[in-house]
């Protein structure tokens, strides 16, 4: 929605490497705000992803 935004703050990053594979988890705090106003809501979440090096590099 126009005039609304978010700010994402990351922390507690954990990377596990196993050969050509990496598993990553990260904690995230998200602030929701409207232009010219302080944040009116906050939410916490945990993100997880996996990345793999392919034969193409």
N, CA, C and O atoms as a GROMACS GRO file, in nm:
protein
  228
    1UNK      N    1   0.084  -0.116   0.000
    1UNK     CA    2   0.000   0.000   0.000
    1UNK      C    3   0.090   0.124   0.000
    1UNK      O    4   0.191   0.126   0.071
    2UNK      N    5   0.056   0.223  -0.076
    2UNK     CA    6   0.136   0.345  -0.085
    2UNK      C    7   0.141   0.416   0.049
    2UNK      O    8   0.040   0.428   0.118
    3UNK      N    9   0.261   0.465   0.086
    3UNK     CA   10   0.277   0.534   0.213
    3UNK      C   11   0.306   0.444   0.331
    3UNK      O   12   0.325   0.492   0.442
    4UNK      N   13   0.310   0.313   0.307
    4UNK     CA   14   0.342   0.218   0.413
    4UNK      C   15   0.471   0.146   0.377
    4UNK      O   16   0.501   0.125   0.259
    5UNK      N   17   0.546   0.108   0.479
    5UNK     CA   18   0.671   0.038   0.453
    5UNK      C   19   0.708  -0.055   0.566
    5UNK      O   20   0.639  -0.063   0.668
    6UNK      N   21   0.820  -0.125   0.548
    6UNK     CA   22   0.871  -0.215   0.650
    6UNK      C   23   1.022  -0.196   0.662
    6UNK      O   24   1.088  -0.153   0.568
    7UNK      N   25   1.073  -0.229   0.778
    7UNK     CA   26   1.216  -0.234   0.800
    7UNK      C   27   1.246  -0.372   0.858
    7UNK      O   28   1.187  -0.411   0.958
    8UNK      N   29   1.338  -0.446   0.795
    8UNK     CA   30   1.375  -0.580   0.838
    8UNK      C   31   1.513  -0.576   0.904
    8UNK      O   32   1.610  -0.529   0.843
    9UNK      N   33   1.521  -0.624   1.027
    9UNK     CA   34   1.647  -0.629   1.100
    9UNK      C   35   1.684  -0.775   1.119
    9UNK      O   36   1.608  -0.853   1.177
   10UNK      N   37   1.803  -0.813   1.069
   10UNK     CA   38   1.847  -0.953   1.075
   10UNK      C   39   1.950  -0.973   1.186
   10UNK      O   40   2.029  -0.883   1.216
   11UNK      N   41   1.948  -1.090   1.246
   11UNK     CA   42   2.045  -1.125   1.349
   11UNK      C   43   2.046  -1.274   1.371
   11UNK      O   44   1.966  -1.348   1.314
   12UNK      N   45   2.138  -1.318   1.454
   12UNK     CA   46   2.148  -1.460   1.489
   12UNK      C   47   2.160  -1.547   1.364
   12UNK      O   48   2.088  -1.646   1.350
   13UNK      N   49   2.250  -1.509   1.272
   13UNK     CA   50   2.270  -1.583   1.147
   13UNK      C   51   2.352  -1.708   1.175
   13UNK      O   52   2.457  -1.701   1.238
   14UNK      N   53   2.304  -1.822   1.127
   14UNK     CA   54   2.374  -1.949   1.142
   14UNK      C   55   2.391  -2.012   1.004
   14UNK      O   56   2.292  -2.032   0.933
   15UNK      N   57   2.514  -2.044   0.967
   15UNK     CA   58   2.544  -2.107   0.838
   15UNK      C   59   2.608  -2.242   0.866
   15UNK      O   60   2.708  -2.250   0.938
   16UNK      N   61   2.551  -2.347   0.810
   16UNK     CA   62   2.608  -2.483   0.822
   16UNK      C   63   2.655  -2.526   0.683
   16UNK      O   64   2.576  -2.535   0.589
   17UNK      N   65   2.784  -2.554   0.672
   17UNK     CA   66   2.841  -2.595   0.545
   17UNK      C   67   2.865  -2.745   0.543
   17UNK      O   68   2.909  -2.803   0.642
   18UNK      N   69   2.834  -2.807   0.430
   18UNK     CA   70   2.858  -2.950   0.411
   18UNK      C   71   2.894  -2.970   0.264
   18UNK      O   72   2.806  -2.993   0.181
   19UNK      N   73   3.024  -2.963   0.232
   19UNK     CA   74   3.067  -2.976   0.093
   19UNK      C   75   3.015  -2.860   0.009
   19UNK      O   76   3.044  -2.744   0.037
   20UNK      N   77   2.938  -2.893  -0.094
   20UNK     CA   78   2.883  -2.792  -0.185
   20UNK      C   79   2.743  -2.747  -0.144
   20UNK      O   80   2.671  -2.687  -0.224
   21UNK      N   81   2.705  -2.775  -0.021
   21UNK     CA   82   2.571  -2.740   0.028
   21UNK      C   83   2.584  -2.651   0.151
   21UNK      O   84   2.670  -2.673   0.236
   22UNK      N   85   2.498  -2.550   0.160
   22UNK     CA   86   2.494  -2.463   0.277
   22UNK      C   87   2.350  -2.446   0.323
   22UNK      O   88   2.261  -2.419   0.243
   23UNK      N   89   2.329  -2.463   0.452
   23UNK     CA   90   2.199  -2.437   0.513
   23UNK      C   91   2.213  -2.312   0.599
   23UNK      O   92   2.306  -2.302   0.679
   24UNK      N   93   2.120  -2.219   0.583
   24UNK     CA   94   2.128  -2.091   0.653
   24UNK      C   95   1.997  -2.066   0.727
   24UNK      O   96   1.889  -2.085   0.671
   25UNK      N   97   2.007  -2.024   0.852
   25UNK     CA   98   1.891  -1.977   0.926
   25UNK      C   99   1.924  -1.839   0.982
   25UNK      O  100   2.039  -1.809   1.012
   26UNK      N  101   1.822  -1.757   0.996
   26UNK     CA  102   1.841  -1.620   1.045
   26UNK      C  103   1.714  -1.574   1.116
   26UNK      O  104   1.603  -1.603   1.071
   27UNK      N  105   1.733  -1.502   1.226
   27UNK     CA  106   1.621  -1.439   1.295
   27UNK      C  107   1.595  -1.302   1.233
   27UNK      O  108   1.688  -1.234   1.191
   28UNK      N  109   1.470  -1.264   1.228
   28UNK     CA  110   1.435  -1.136   1.165
   28UNK      C  111   1.328  -1.066   1.248
   28UNK      O  112   1.229  -1.128   1.289
   29UNK      N  113   1.349  -0.937   1.270
   29UNK     CA  114   1.248  -0.853   1.334
   29UNK      C  115   1.201  -0.753   1.228
   29UNK      O  116   1.282  -0.684   1.166
   30UNK      N  117   1.070  -0.746   1.209
   30UNK     CA  118   1.013  -0.660   1.105
   30UNK      C  119   0.928  -0.551   1.171
   30UNK      O  120   0.837  -0.579   1.249
   31UNK      N  121   0.961  -0.425   1.138
   31UNK     CA  122   0.882  -0.311   1.184
   31UNK      C  123   0.795  -0.262   1.070
   31UNK      O  124   0.842  -0.246   0.957
   32UNK      N  125   0.668  -0.237   1.098
   32UNK     CA  126   0.573  -0.185   1.000
   32UNK      C  127   0.544  -0.039   1.034
   32UNK      O  128   0.517  -0.007   1.150
   33UNK      N  129   0.550   0.047   0.936
   33UNK     CA  130   0.528   0.189   0.963
   33UNK      C  131   0.457   0.257   0.847
   33UNK      O  132   0.451   0.205   0.735
   34UNK      N  133   0.404   0.375   0.877
   34UNK     CA  134   0.343   0.461   0.776
   34UNK      C  135   0.429   0.587   0.766
   34UNK      O  136   0.488   0.630   0.865
   35UNK      N  137   0.436   0.645   0.648
   35UNK     CA  138   0.519   0.764   0.627
   35UNK      C  139   0.497   0.868   0.735
   35UNK      O  140   0.384   0.905   0.765
   36UNK      N  141   0.609   0.916   0.795
   36UNK     CA  142   0.602   1.023   0.894
   36UNK      C  143   0.557   0.980   1.033
   36UNK      O  144   0.539   1.066   1.120
   37UNK      N  145   0.539   0.849   1.056
   37UNK     CA  146   0.493   0.800   1.186
   37UNK      C  147   0.589   0.695   1.239
   37UNK      O  148   0.660   0.630   1.161
   38UNK      N  149   0.592   0.677   1.372
   38UNK     CA  150   0.674   0.568   1.426
   38UNK      C  151   0.611   0.433   1.391
   38UNK      O  152   0.494   0.427   1.354
   39UNK      N  153   0.688   0.324   1.403
   39UNK     CA  154   0.632   0.191   1.373
   39UNK      C  155   0.506   0.165   1.456
   39UNK      O  156   0.501   0.196   1.575
   40UNK      N  157   0.404   0.107   1.392
   40UNK     CA  158   0.279   0.077   1.461
   40UNK      C  159   0.262  -0.072   1.490
   40UNK      O  160   0.167  -0.113   1.556
   41UNK      N  161   0.357  -0.152   1.438
   41UNK     CA  162   0.349  -0.296   1.461
   41UNK      C  163   0.486  -0.356   1.440
   41UNK      O  164   0.566  -0.303   1.363
   42UNK      N  165   0.515  -0.467   1.507
   42UNK     CA  166   0.640  -0.539   1.488
   42UNK      C  167   0.610  -0.688   1.488
   42UNK      O  168   0.516  -0.733   1.553
   43UNK      N  169   0.690  -0.765   1.414
   43UNK     CA  170   0.672  -0.909   1.409
   43UNK      C  171   0.810  -0.975   1.404
   43UNK      O  172   0.903  -0.920   1.344
   44UNK      N  173   0.824  -1.089   1.466
   44UNK     CA  174   0.948  -1.166   1.462
   44UNK      C  175   0.926  -1.293   1.382
   44UNK      O  176   0.819  -1.353   1.386
   45UNK      N  177   1.029  -1.333   1.310
   45UNK     CA  178   1.020  -1.459   1.235
   45UNK      C  179   1.157  -1.521   1.219
   45UNK      O  180   1.258  -1.457   1.245
   46UNK      N  181   1.161  -1.643   1.178
   46UNK     CA  182   1.284  -1.719   1.155
   46UNK      C  183   1.282  -1.764   1.010
   46UNK      O  184   1.186  -1.827   0.965
   47UNK      N  185   1.388  -1.733   0.936
   47UNK     CA  186   1.400  -1.771   0.796
   47UNK      C  187   1.498  -1.886   0.783
   47UNK      O  188   1.593  -1.897   0.860
   48UNK      N  189   1.476  -1.972   0.684
   48UNK     CA  190   1.567  -2.084   0.658
   48UNK      C  191   1.576  -2.105   0.507
   48UNK      O  192   1.477  -2.097   0.435
   49UNK      N  193   1.698  -2.131   0.461
   49UNK     CA  194   1.716  -2.161   0.318
   49UNK      C  195   1.833  -2.256   0.300
   49UNK      O  196   1.917  -2.273   0.388
   50UNK      N  197   1.836  -2.317   0.183
   50UNK     CA  198   1.943  -2.409   0.145
   50UNK      C  199   1.992  -2.367   0.008
   50UNK      O  200   1.913  -2.334  -0.081
   51UNK      N  201   2.123  -2.367  -0.008
   51UNK     CA  202   2.181  -2.339  -0.139
   51UNK      C  203   2.282  -2.448  -0.172
   51UNK      O  204   2.350  -2.499  -0.084
   52UNK      N  205   2.290  -2.483  -0.300
   52UNK     CA  206   2.377  -2.591  -0.346
   52UNK      C  207   2.455  -2.546  -0.467
   52UNK      O  208   2.399  -2.489  -0.561
   53UNK      N  209   2.588  -2.572  -0.466
   53UNK     CA  210   2.669  -2.542  -0.583
   53UNK      C  211   2.643  -2.651  -0.688
   53UNK      O  212   2.654  -2.770  -0.659
   54UNK      N  213   2.609  -2.608  -0.807
   54UNK     CA  214   2.580  -2.702  -0.916
   54UNK      C  215   2.707  -2.729  -0.996
   54UNK      O  216   2.807  -2.659  -0.977
   55UNK      N  217   2.705  -2.827  -1.085
   55UNK     CA  218   2.821  -2.852  -1.170
   55UNK      C  219   2.858  -2.730  -1.255
   55UNK      O  220   2.973  -2.716  -1.297
   56UNK      N  221   2.762  -2.642  -1.281
   56UNK     CA  222   2.789  -2.521  -1.360
   56UNK      C  223   2.859  -2.414  -1.275
   56UNK      O  224   2.901  -2.311  -1.328
   57UNK      N  225   2.871  -2.437  -1.145
   57UNK     CA  226   2.940  -2.342  -1.058
   57UNK      C  227   2.846  -2.259  -0.979
   57UNK      O  228   2.889  -2.174  -0.901
   0.00000   0.00000   0.00000
